[in-house]
Amino acid sequence: VNELGVKFPRKPNISHVVREMIKVRRLLHGKTNEDLYSLPMMACTRTIGVVQALNAITLSAYLKVTEPDMMALAGLRTVWLTIKYGLSIVAPYAFACNATFSSFLGLYKDSDRFATVALHLLDQIPGTRPVEARALAHLGHLVTHWTRPISETYRLLQRGCDAGIETGDMYSCFFACVGIVSFSYILGH
C-alpha cells in the first residue's frame, strides 16, 4: 500500500485506529445513506489498486486473528477512500468492517447504519460476490443480532454460507455456518 502512495504503518496500534475512525466520522458527517449509495464508481486505477490491497490486508489480518488493529485500520482506510473517491467491489466489505468496529465500541446505531449501507451496496454494485461471504459473516456474527430480528440475521448468514460455497471462501462459509447453528438453536429449529 505504501508503494501505491498511501501511508500505512507496518504495525498499526489502537492510536492509528482511533485517528482513522475520527477521519472517517468527519468525512461521514452530514452524509445520508442515499449520499453513500449515489457515490460514483471509483475511476482511478491506482486508487482501485489501493483498496484491493487494503482488502487483502484486511483478509490476511482477519484470518490471522492476532492483528485486530491491522484489520480495523485497513477496513477504515478503505471506507475513507470509498467516501473520498467512490465505490468499488470491496466497498460493501469495508462498510461491514466499519459496522463491526462500531458494534465493538457499543455504537449500535452507527453499526446498524453501516450494516444497512453494506447490504445495500452488495446488491447495488456488480461484481461484489467475492466479498459477499465475508461481509455477511461479519454482519451476521458481530453486528445485526444487536439491532435486528434474529430471523433476519439467520437469513444473512445463510446467504453468506451460500456465497462462500459458490466462491470457494470456505473460511467465511464456516464462520457463517457456526452462526447458523447458534441462531438455529435460539430460533428453535
Secondary structure, DSSP 4 states (H G I P E B T S, - for coil): -GGGT----SS--HHHHHHHHHHHHHHHTT--HHHHHTPPBP--HHHHHHHHHHHHHHHHHHHH-S-HHHHHHHHHHHHHHHHHH-B-TTHHHHHHHHHHHHHHTT-HHHHHHHHHHHHHHHHHSTT-HHHHHHHHHHHHHHTGGGTS-HHHHHHHHHHHHHHHHHHT-HHHHHHHHHHHHHHHHHHT-
